[in-house]
């Protein structure tokens, strides 16, 4: 299997696991079935890859004015968008999506650091022995 495909599958699994854990912690976040969870994780990954960068660009002045904290609102909006698209995924309010998005982001980073989904980057000394 291709390294890119493995990385994408690990990212999807990490997002799905994070969503599942968040649904057990936040009362307002519910999945009707495992299929809804997997589809939600896939769509959340696609929304974060396609829609989120566009929203960040369109709201750049507001994002800069709030020192980047508006990105947390955009993350919540991504979860609300996915909940509108997937019939078996329900989010009770914006604030549930807001705090769940923070939790999901932190948990995904933690799981990703243990799984090691991204390849390591090595820094090599230049052949002449000088960095400048």
matplotlib code that plots the C-alpha trace (Angstrom):
import matplotlib.pyplot as plt

x = [0.0, 1.1, 2.4, 0.0, -3.0, -1.8, -1.4, -4.9, -6.4, -4.6, -5.9, -9.5, -9.2, -7.8, -10.6, -13.2, -11.8, -11.7, -15.3, -16.4, -14.7, -16.1, -19.6, -19.2, -18.0, -20.3, -24.0, -25.0, -22.9, -24.6, -24.2, -27.0, -24.7, -21.1, -21.7, -22.7, -19.5, -17.3, -19.0, -18.8, -15.1, -14.6, -16.6, -15.0, -11.6, -12.7, -14.3, -11.1, -9.1, -11.3, -13.8, -11.8, -8.9, -11.4, -13.2, -9.9, -8.9, -12.4, -12.3, -8.6, -9.1, -11.3, -8.8, -5.9, -7.9, -8.6, -5.0, -6.2, -8.8, -11.5, -10.2, -11.8, -15.2, -14.4, -13.6, -17.0, -18.7, -17.0, -18.6, -22.0, -21.6, -20.9, -23.8, -26.1, -24.8, -24.9, -28.3, -27.1, -24.9, -26.5, -25.0, -27.3, -25.7, -22.9, -21.2, -21.3, -19.6, -17.1, -15.9, -16.1, -13.9, -11.2, -11.4, -11.3, -8.3, -6.3, -7.2, -6.4, -3.0, -2.3, -3.4, -1.4, 1.7, 1.4, 0.5, 3.1, 1.1, 3.5, 7.0, 9.9, 11.9, 15.6, 18.0, 21.3, 24.5, 25.6, 28.5, 30.9, 30.2, 28.9, 25.3, 25.5]
y = [0.0, 3.5, 5.6, 8.4, 6.0, 4.6, 8.1, 9.1, 6.0, 6.7, 10.2, 9.0, 6.5, 9.1, 11.5, 8.7, 7.7, 11.3, 11.9, 8.7, 9.7, 13.2, 11.7, 10.0, 13.1, 15.8, 15.1, 17.2, 15.2, 12.0, 9.3, 7.0, 4.3, 3.4, 4.2, 7.7, 8.0, 6.9, 9.0, 12.0, 11.5, 11.3, 14.4, 16.3, 15.5, 16.7, 19.9, 20.6, 20.2, 22.1, 24.4, 25.5, 27.1, 29.1, 30.3, 31.2, 33.3, 35.0, 35.8, 36.7, 40.3, 38.9, 36.0, 38.5, 40.8, 38.0, 36.8, 33.5, 32.6, 32.9, 29.7, 28.0, 29.3, 28.0, 24.6, 24.6, 25.6, 22.6, 20.2, 21.9, 21.7, 17.9, 17.4, 19.0, 16.8, 13.5, 12.4, 10.2, 12.8, 15.3, 18.4, 20.2, 23.7, 25.9, 25.8, 22.0, 22.1, 24.7, 22.8, 19.5, 20.8, 21.9, 18.5, 16.6, 18.7, 18.0, 14.3, 13.9, 15.5, 13.2, 10.0, 11.1, 11.5, 8.0, 6.4, 8.3, 9.0, 11.5, 10.6, 11.9, 14.8, 14.6, 17.6, 17.0, 19.1, 20.7, 18.9, 21.8, 21.7, 25.3, 26.3, 29.8]
z = [0.0, -0.7, 2.2, 1.3, 1.5, 4.8, 6.2, 5.0, 6.5, 9.8, 9.8, 9.1, 11.9, 14.3, 13.5, 13.9, 17.3, 18.5, 17.4, 19.2, 22.4, 22.2, 21.7, 25.1, 26.8, 25.4, 25.8, 22.8, 20.4, 19.2, 16.5, 15.5, 14.2, 13.5, 9.8, 10.7, 12.7, 9.9, 7.3, 9.7, 10.2, 6.5, 5.8, 8.6, 7.1, 3.7, 5.2, 7.1, 3.9, 1.5, 3.2, 6.3, 4.4, 2.3, 5.4, 7.0, 3.9, 3.8, 7.5, 7.6, 9.0, 11.8, 12.5, 12.7, 14.9, 17.4, 17.2, 15.5, 18.1, 15.4, 14.0, 16.9, 15.7, 12.2, 13.7, 15.4, 12.1, 10.4, 12.9, 12.5, 8.7, 8.9, 11.3, 8.8, 6.0, 7.9, 9.0, 11.8, 13.4, 15.8, 17.5, 20.0, 19.9, 18.7, 22.1, 22.1, 18.7, 19.9, 22.9, 21.2, 18.3, 20.8, 22.5, 19.1, 17.9, 21.1, 21.2, 17.5, 18.0, 21.0, 19.1, 16.0, 18.1, 19.4, 16.1, 14.2, 11.0, 9.6, 8.4, 10.3, 9.0, 9.3, 9.1, 7.6, 8.0, 4.7, 3.1, 3.8, 7.5, 7.6, 8.2, 6.8]

ax = plt.figure().add_subplot(projection="3d")
ax.plot(x, y, z, "-o")
ax.set_aspect("equal")
plt.show()
